[in-house]
Amino acid sequence: MIPSQAFFVVSAILFVIGVIGAITRRNAIIVFMSIEMMLNAVSLTLVTASSTLHSIDGVMFVFFVMTVAAAEAAVGLAIFLLMYRRKNTLKVDEFNLLKG
């Protein structure tokens, strides 16, 4: 059996990779995928904690996280599509639609 600490370490590594990807990348799709990776890391942490504590609460929170991630994916991809149509690029640095 794999100890719970291993899952927490994997979750922390996934979260750090997501943060680094969201901060350093310029492509909006890569930033979006990094944010999704951070949400998956949080879900893994919640499932591991609920398994360790023999509770169902963490699993219920994961369903809420999955719902938020699905809504984020739908809205985010629609926004990216509109931004690409307007600017012909997905580089985050070139989006200044809210300025002025």
BALUMBA-878592 format. One record per residue (C-alpha): x, y, z; residue in three letters. Coordinates in steps of 0.25 Angstrom, whole numbers, plus 5000, padded with zeros to 4 digits. Example, Ala and Ser with C-alpha at 12.3 -4.5 7.8 and 13.67 -1.06 7.14 Angstrom:
! BALUMBA-878592
504949825031ALA/505549965029SER/
END
This chain:
! BALUMBA-878592
500050005000MET/500550144996ILE/500650235008PRO/499850365009SER/501050455009GLN/501450404995ALA/500150464990PHE/500250594997PHE/501650604991VAL/501150574977VAL/500050674979SER/501050784984ALA/501950754972ILE/500750764962LEU/500350894969PHE/501750954968VAL/501850914953ILE/500550984951GLY/500951114958VAL/502251124950ILE/501551094937GLY/500451204940ALA/501451304943ILE/502551284933THR/501851244920ARG/501251344910ARG/500251254903ASN/498851264908ALA/498551124906ILE/499851084914ILE/499451174925VAL/498051114925PHE/498550974925MET/499451014937SER/498251064945ILE/497550924942GLU/498750854947MET/498650934960MET/497250894961LEU/497550754959ASN/498650764970ALA/497650814980VAL/496650704976SER/497750594979LEU/498050664992THR/496550664996LEU/496350514992VAL/497650475000THR/497250555012ALA/495850495012SER/496450355010SER/497350375022THR/496250425031LEU/495250325026HIS/494250435022SER/493450465010ILE/493550615011ASP/494750625003GLY/494150544991VAL/492950634992MET/493850754990PHE/494550694978VAL/493250684971PHE/493050834974PHE/494450864968VAL/494150774956MET/492950864954THR/493750994955VAL/494750934945ALA/493750894935ALA/493151034936ALA/494451094935GLU/494851014923ALA/493551054915ALA/493651204918VAL/495151204917GLY/495151144903LEU/494051234898ALA/494851354903ILE/496151304896PHE/495351274883LEU/494851424883LEU/496251474887MET/496851394876TYR/495851454866ARG/496151594870ARG/497651594871LYS/498051464863ASN/498951424875THR/498851354888LEU/500051424895LYS/499651474908VAL/500551604907ASP/499751654895GLU/498451654901PHE/498051794906ASN/496551794903LEU/496251844917LEU/497151964917LYS/496652104915GLY/
END
